[in-house]
Amino acid sequence: MTGRHRKTRLKLASMAAGLCLAILLGEAFVRAVEPRPDTKGIPLPGSARRYGFARESVGYAGGVEFMTDSLGFRTCNPHEARERESTLVVVLGDSYAFGYGVRCEDAFPTVLQDRLQQHYPSNRIRVVNLAIPGYDTLQELATLAEIGPNLKPAVVLLAYHLNDIERTNSDEHGPRSGFKDALRRADSHFHLLRLLLPRMAALARSVGFHQVPSTASAEVEEYLTDGPAWRENQKTLKELFALANTWHWRLGVVVVPYVVDLTDRHPSLGAYQVVVDFCTSKNVPVVNAFDYFRGREARRLWINLLDGHPNAEGHVLIAKAANDLIVSRHLLE
């Protein structure tokens, strides 16, 4: 081996060692300063909900602490008794309705309660947040079937997100396979990777790739082409609508948008309209919350630069859409 080749190999070895050291130091630093990891749900054997949160517990979601009530759902005050004379509105949904990354006081169900109370001062309004991060429509239906009859709500509000057509077969309790599974496993073990992946996604959005979000493009096609996943979800929605009708609960749907490119170029506009048209055809009051986000700068509405879940300001917009729907359609009268 020539001296030149030996020097080259030594340089490469030195660079590799330096890179490994940098990764190790970065991993140690991230673990030392990062927020508390998200609290995982617990299995619910025999329930179509599949998983939920422990009752009367404390957890973390998006680095923000949350508390659960005696049923295992998010609450701002776990010791607050539900007054029988209260007019109840229950909210079904996923992480967007749950308030991922924001305080309970800033999540849209709480903001909605304050707005409704102002509009109906003579009534005691209670909005109960039954959303769980990661839930799909089938789990939301199961939540209503299991919890609704005991709560006896006046209004059921479904916060519908496009990814609700994705059946939950990839949560922490279910089987996984393939490249995405390997990426999730690496993400759960290496905190530095957990930090860098969303940062790279944010960088991609900043240079224009946000025009078609990777999490939404296939879903949008499902809606626009009446694909099998959307057709299956229509059946579940019909079951949810029928359940509410059977118990004489008034129903409303808020279509919650992806918080990206809040202009007429928004990639999911057509899909939102498909959902709106479907609900309208079933005589279910519906509002497209994108109209309340339109014209704003998306990244100013994210919980942080690495995560596009809506922040407190975004939740105010969703609450306004929900409030306008309930009031304009006289769902509480």
URFENMO-V112380 format. One record per residue. SS is DSSP state (A for helix, B for strand, O for the rest). Layout:
# URFENMO-V112380
ss=(SS SS)
This chain:
# URFENMO-V112380
ss=(O O A A A A A A A A A A A A A A A A A A A A A A A A A A A A A A A O O O O O O O O B B O O O O O O O B B O O O O O B B B B O O B B B B B O O O O O B B O O O O O O O O O O O B B B B B B O O A A A A O O O O O A A A O A A A A A A A A A A A A O O O O O B B B B B O O O O O O O A A A A A A A A A A A A A A A O O O B B B B B B B A A A A O O O O O O O O O O O O A A A A A A A A A A A A O A A A A A A A A A A A A A A A A O O A A A A O O O O A A A A A A A A O O O A A A A A A A A A A A A A A A A A A A O O O B B B B B B B O O O O O O O O O O O O A A A A A A A A A A A A A O O O B B B B O A A A A O O O O A A A A B B B O O B B B B O A A A A A A A A A A A A A A A A A O O O O O)
